[in-house]
Amino acid sequence: MQRLHAYTKWFGNRWFLLPNPMYGGWLSVLFHDDWVLPPGRRREAIEAALNRAKNGFTVDRDQAPRH
């Protein structure tokens, strides 16, 4: 985990994560695959994640995707 934190500023600057459209969906990751959420809450979570990415973000263990 220490190695990851050493490079967090590289994400979105030097490193970019791209979804693989040939390998399943990726959008549901933005709301932690919680399909029980009402559609409006899912949309809010998606928009918040995209805004964090647009404005630059840091990796926070509490907000990291849960598996």
N, C-alpha and C positions, 0 to 999 in steps of 0.2 A: 504494500500500500504506500510505503514511503516513496517508492519510485514513481508512482502515479502522481502524488502530490508535487513532486519535483517538476513535473511537466504539465501541470494543469493550465498554465498560461499559454501553452502551445495549442490547446484545443481552440479551434475557431480562428487561429492565427497562422500556425504552421501546419497543424493537423486538422483534417475535416472528416467527420463521420458521415458516410453516405449510406442510406438504406439500400438494400439489395432487393429490387422489385421482383426478382425471380425467386426469392426465398421467403415466402410468407409476408405477413403484414408487419408494419412497424409503428403505425399510428397509435395503436392501443397501448404501446409502451409508455406513451406520454401521460396516460391516466392509470398506469400501473395495472393494466389489463382488468380493471374493475368494471365489468360490464353491468353490474348491479346499479351503478350510478345512473341517475336520470340523464337523458341526453344533454340537457343544459349544463350540468356539472361536468360532464365529459368534455364538452366544448370549452368550458372555462379552463379546465386543466390543460387542454391542448394549447389554447391561446397563451396561457401563462408560460408553458414550456417553450413555445416558439418565441415569445418575447424575451425570456431569459437568454435563449440562444442568440437572438438578434442583438441584444444589449451586452452580450458577454456574460459569462457565468462562471462560477467556481463549483468544484465538486464538493458537495456537503454530504456526509454520511447519512444524516437524517433525511435528506431529500433524494437520496440515490434510489434508483428503481429497485423494487423488491422483487425477488424471484420466488 
